Amino acid sequence: MKNTALTHIHEQLGAKMVPFAGYNMPVSYEGVKVEHETVRNGVGVFDVSHMGEFLITGPKALELIQKISSNDATKLEDGKAQYCYFPNEEGGIVDDLIIYKIKDEEYLLVVNASNIDKDWAWIEKHNTMGAEMKNISDDYSLLAIQGPKAIEAMQSLTSEDLSAIKFYNFKVSDFAGIEHVIISATGYTGSGGFEIYCKNSEVEQIWNKVFEAGKDYGIKPIGLAARDTLRLEMGFCLYGNDIDETTSPLEAGLGWITKFTKDFINSDNLKKEKEEGVKNKLIGFELIDRGVPRQGYEIADKDGNIIGRVTSGTMAPSLNKSIGLGYVTVENSAPESEIFIQIRNKPIAAKVVKTPFYKG
């Protein structure tokens, strides 16, 4: 089990620690509901240093990225980030990730913790053009400072005007007394804020100064459990739940980051799938009757026919209702469609709704 550079701090704070993607990670401190509300209404900090970071550099960097990623990285300017996925050769997804353009011929790829080794091998396999690759995952830490008060609470720590950094843009600047930190206006919560990339040797200083600066704003450490409820309220996909090697990116609603203006791995088959139309669709739903949907539960129509399965589900703290994501047949995917979630062999009434669930 790997530790992050801050594991000892989480343990001192009394966090409940669990194994996650090969790391010893804090799942909660005070409880999911409190932590969830802290991020929705104030400011909270996640240690997400388990995420993977790869540097792709050199004159062939863009060529490699264009081949392996679904989005069009030629649209990236220095200081901009882009959400995309790696398609596999069978119509599924190797991983979803964010690409940061540091400058010409220098890109940072941030991948899911559980897929670091798999993604690295996948990129290496397709690097026939000789781009330079460096796996810096074990040397870097990542803090997500999230919530509507994040800008105000953190402004004293940097000379950069945080309010001027637009969504999916980033600056390499000073932060909490450390030079050359990536301050990125990205996150997985839907409540605004930043992600801070720094070296492992710098993260403890940054963590301490962040909590000092945020003291008057009610800042709290937040665990992975609240990260999951927050992302689910936004309808964001989680790799391993809602998307994986067997799910179609088009069925998962990722057509908006699938750019057929270029050739990439499996692009011809995905283009064909788009033209012919998908058979299933990832939908958001909310329960009408009582119950909590969980991954793997079957979804039925009103006649009891199985039409799909739940991929993620929870009781949403901000909404006080049970919500979920799942794949259903296209015929049953329209908003307001009546569906039934099979909970303990009992059909529980639900309806299809547009995401995000949380409109904030």
Disulfide bonds with the S-S distance in Angstrom:
none
